[in-house]
């Protein structure tokens, strides 16, 4: 994918669109939620939906009940739509699909693949997640 900017920078740029105050340092949960929304928006624009993102959002909300105060809106679909339109406008030819996004040591981390490899890459990511957290569990849950 020569010629495309780093995906971590792009996703960080989109994630800022969901933060109420883009100049303040967000909580870990708000940063992760913003990255999650950016991933959903990016992939949705490419035709790959992530319908179970709300389960992960609930994990962040349990950890930080004040999460909504850091986000622009409680309407997650509205924020995702704003980011989807931004992806379409700013990066219309970029067909990389995001498999995983998050934070590692206070840095944005994104794993992506070519569109034709997305199904296999998402299955591998799911298996990796299940081996770490258990079958059918969201991050943060220890029992199924």
Secondary structure, DSSP 8 states (H G I E B T S, - for coil): -TT---HHHHHHHHHGGGBS-TTS---HHHHHHHHHHHHHHHHHHTT---TTHHHHHHHHHHH-TTGGGGBS-S-HHHHHHHHHHHHHHH-TT---EEEEEEEETTEEEEEEE-GGGHHHHHHHHHHHHHHHH-TT--TT----
